[in-house]
Amino acid sequence: MPWRTTRSIERRSWQRCSRRRASSTWSSSPPCCTSRRSRSIASASRRAHPERSEDPMPEYDLIIRNGNVIDGTLAPGRAADVAIAGDRIEAVGTVIGTARREIDARGHAVSPGFIDVHTHDDAAVVRDPRVDFKIMQGVTTDVAGNCGAGVAPANEAFRQFYPAGFAPILGESALPWSTTAEFFAAVDEAHPACNVAAYVPHGVVRYNVVGLSKEPPTDVELQQMRELVDEGMRAGAIGMSSGLVYLPGSNAETPELIELAKVVARYGGIYTSHIRNEGDGLLAAVAEAITIGEASGCPVQISHHKAGGPHVKGLTKDSLRFIAEARARGIDVDVDVYPYTASSSSLAAMYRIGRGPLFEVVPSIIASVKYEHEKYEGKYVADIARELGMPVGDAIQKILHDEENSPSVIMFIMDEEDVRRVVADDHAMIGSDGRPSEP
Ligand SMILES: [Zn+2]
């Protein structure tokens, strides 16, 4: 059974409502809610004649009135009420009935919960199930396990690696599970305030089997990786993610990823990738993701699509055209994108993949440190270098050394025109790429 299907009922019923509504124009009552409305009229007339019915039960649990309803069908927002009974949206339009609770949403937008298609909340949904950082932004479905990073499966070796390897992205976790199914059970047990879906993270799978080996896996090792991916898919994962700039995912070559994606394809899952290069090697890296999809039979979702760095400004014109050409050949390939011009990542990883020179030219901020060097936190790298009286490159080396490679960095590497272009693409979805703060 797919994981957490029951908790997506609310969204499905909204979609059902929206789909039928989209095919017709309606003013006071959506066609899908006609029967409910007839009953509303009946109960309103009962209220006008109290002798017929002493104290009618409210028909709905909740009515959100007078909001600007934006339903996700690309239709413009319109003034409407939304009536909810149990966990179903029962009526959208002018709702005549009554509810146990009513909210006047005049002056506010009312929309289905947002799906954040790219997050790093794997550990956070268990550690902090209130997930205020999602709910307060209107996100009701969180898609975790991205960029090859995650918290399961977890053997003892991975548990040892996690604090330095993935905790800088995902936050602390004792990883009290071994399999993906056990991790999903822990999420269910924590009962987070949003729906959660997750990918099997390739980097985690690889570490469980070969650690930080730079070699291609042997047949036996590859089979072990396949089995871990298979276990995750059976547990209800929605696909596999890779992070080909991060250790250990960066040690994987294309054939390994194709073989593992074939397992994902058997379950109808998605291959999503933080591709190998988002700078001057962008097009080749997009081509690799498309090849993996084509050879495995998986739909492809390219993560946080961007042209990273002033030297590749405008390159998303070519990459989006390249992706559209692949789609025209019948390959199912989409992108996700975050709507900001700064990226956030591990300082060590960015340095390792050759972004060192970029620190000289783009504003970069040390976002978090793990140990006691708070003096670096929230500061521009250039300012830290000035204070230390050393060149930027040397200052970064010192920060990495002092903080044992743990800092994360925010780099303003994108041109706003590129961001706007990707966001506006018909095949782009918004994902925050958010990573949770510590409680
Ligand atoms: Zn990423």
Residues whose N, C-alpha, C, O or C-beta is under 5 A from the ligand:
A	BS01	ZN	C147 H274
